[in-house]
Amino acid sequence: MIAPGSNVRVYLACGVTDIRKGISGLSALVQEVLRQKPASGAVFAFRGRRGDRVKLLYWDGQGFCLYYKVPERGRFPWPSVADGVARLTAAQLAMLWEGIDWRRPAWTAPPMRAG
């Protein structure tokens, strides 16, 4: 995936989205539901009803990029509709894209003593 960068703002549309929507339909959702500008340079993430499909919408400065992922197995972790909109970091977006639950990552403990 061509990444938008480490400083990018990421907005996750909680709940489900009609994954059949293309760039125009998702841009309208960004404006009406998320109350953001689609061409702001942020990444907007949407998940389908079954949880096994994700679309990312991103303006790269020249046009819209639409990323679509369907994993071989499993589902993408997603907050409920009641949460509205979630902000993610670029690292959390990378975990989401890989199917890792970005809400509860398993951090490794630092070494007790070195040397």
N, C-alpha and C positions, 0 to 999 in steps of 0.2 A: 504494500500500500504506500502511496506517496503521501507522507505525513505532512500535516499543516504546520508543524512546529511545536516546540515545547512550551511556548508562552500563550498558546491559543486558548480562548474561552470556549468551554464546552457546555451546551445546554441539552439536557435530556428531557424529552417530552414524556412525562409519567403516564402510565396507563397504556392503552393500545391505540394504534394508528392503522388506518386502511393502507396496507403496505403496497397496494396497487398504484398508489399515487406516485406521480413523477415529480420532476423539479418544480413545475408550476403549482401543483397541489400542495406539496410540502412547503414551498415558499409562502403560500397563503396561510397555512397552519402556523408557520413561524410568526407571521404578522398578527394573526387574529388570536391565537391561543397562547403563544409564548410571549407575545408583545415585544418582539425583537425585530431588528432589521435583517432580512435574509442575506444581504450583501455586506454585512458588517465585518466579515472575516472570521466569525465564530463558527464552530462546528455544531450542528443540530442533529441529535440522534433520535430515531423513531423505531419502535418495535411493533411487530405484527401481533395479531391476536393469540396465536399458538405459542409465541415466544421463541420460535426457532428462526426468525428472520429479523435482521436489523438493517436500517438504511441510515446513512450519514449524509447530510447536506452541508456543503462547504463552498464558500466563494473564495477563489484563489487570487482575485485581483483582475483576472481576465474573463472569467466565466464561472459557472457553477460546476462543481464536481459532485457526483452522486455515487456513493459507495454502497454496495449491497452485499450482505454476507448471509449465507445459509450454511450452518455447520453440518457436518456429517451426522453428528448425534448430539443430544443435549439441547439446552435452552439458555438463552441469555438472561442473567439476573436483572431484575427490573423493579423499581419502586411502584407502589400502588397509585391509583388515580388520585387519591386524596392528597398525595404529596405535591401535585401540580407540576412544577418544573424543578429539576435538580441541576445544580452546577457541579461539574466534574473537573478535575485537573487533567492535563494531558496524559499523565501516568495512569489515572483511573480509566481514561478512554482506551488506552492501550490494553489494560486488563480486560475491560468490557469486550473489546474487539476479539480477544483471544478466548473469551468465554469464562474468564475468571471472575468470581464474585468480588467486584471492586468495593463492596460495602464492608466485607470482612476478610481482608487479605491476611494470609498467614505470614507474619514477619518472622524472620530468623533472629535469634538472640545474638548480640555482639559477643566476641570472645571475652572471657573473663580476664585473661591476662595474656599479654603478648611478650615474647622475648624471653 
